Amino acid sequence: MNFPENLKYHKEHTWVKVSGKKATIGITDYAQDSLGDIVYVDLPDVETEIEKDAEFSEIESTKATSSVIAPVSGTIIEVNEELDEAPEIINEDPYGKGWIVVVEMSDISELDDLLDASDYERYVEEEAK
């Protein structure tokens, strides 16, 4: 499992890469591995408002359909349209080309509630028991 140090993590297995007030969001390596082969991503629309801890997307795999939970609140300013044609990019590169949305955060302090890489890794290990 891969847990990049430069990201923040939500307990619902999403990650955030912060650049100023912009947050790039995707699902973790653990999440994509648990889902198996991803076959479809329900992408939200640009300008959609999302709320921390609420579903903003769904991912379908050969095993299940899973909700994608927002790690922060804000307005979606970009979606990864490559996922429409090639959702398996999330399996191949969950922390790079497999990002789902970019959000203009409405409350940067919400980042304080997220886990760092080592805390998330411990959380995943506990959940796997």
N, C-alpha and C positions, 0 to 999 in steps of 0.2 A: 504494500500500500504506500501511496505517495501522499505526503502532507507538507506542501511547500510552506516555508517559514514566512514568506511575505504576504500571506493571505490571512483573513479572519474567517472563522467558521461558525455556522449555526448548528444547533443540535439536530435540526431536521435535514442535515447533510447537504447544505448549500454553502458555497464559499463566496467571499467578497474580496475584490482587489480594489483598493481605494487610490484615487488620484484626485486630490482636492475634494470637491463636493460630488465627484462622479464615482460611482461604484459599479464595477463590472461583476456580474453574478452568474454563477453556474452551479452544477452539482459536483460533489466530491468524487474522487476516485473510488472511495468506498461505496458510494451510492450507485455509480454506474456499474461497478462490479457486482453488486447485489441484484441490480435489475437485469443483468444479462444484455443480450443484443437489443439495442434501442432501435425501434422501427418508425417512431413518429414523435414529434415534439409539437405541442399545441402552443404556438408562439402568440404572446399578447400583442396588442397594437401599440405603436409609438404613441406617446402622450397619455397612456393609461396610468392612473394613479395606483400605486401598490402600497399596502400596509404591512409593516413588520409582523411576522408570525402568521400571515394569511397566504392562502394559495394564490399564485399568479400565473401558473402554467401547469400543464400535465405532460408527462412523458410516458409513452407506451413502449413496452419491450415485449419480447417473446414470452416473458414470464408474467407480467402484470402491468397495470396502469398505476402510476404513482404521481401524487401531487408534488409540485415544486413550491416550497414555502419561502416567502421573502425574508431575507435576513435583516433588511432595513426598509424604511418607508421612503417613498419619493415618486418621481415621475419618470416613466420609461422614455429615454431619449434615443435609444437605438436597440434593434433586435438583430440577432444573428440569423439572417435570412438563408444562409448556407444550410442551416439545419432543416429547412423545408425539403431540400433535395437530397441531403445526406445526413440524416440524424445520427448515423453511426459515428460521426466525428466526435460526439461526446464520449463514446467508448474508447476511441483512439487517442484523444487528447483533451481530457476533461478540464484541465487548467489552462489550456491555450486556445486552440481553434474551436473548442467545444463550449465556449461561453454562451450564455442564453440571452441576456439583456444587459444594457448599460442604463443605470438609473441616476438621475440628479437627486441626491439625497435631500430630504426635507429636514432631517434632524441628525446631524453628525454624531451627537452623543449616543445614539443607538449602537454605534460601533463598540462602545464600552461593554455592552451585554454579550458580545460575541467571544468565542474561544480563540486562543492562539493555537498554533500548530501542535504543540506538545499537549495542551489540554484537550484538544479535539482527538488526538491520537489515543489518549487515555480513555476518553469517553467511548470511542469506537471499540476499544479492547474490552471495556466493561459491558457494553451492549452485546458483544459477541459471545459472552459467557453464558 
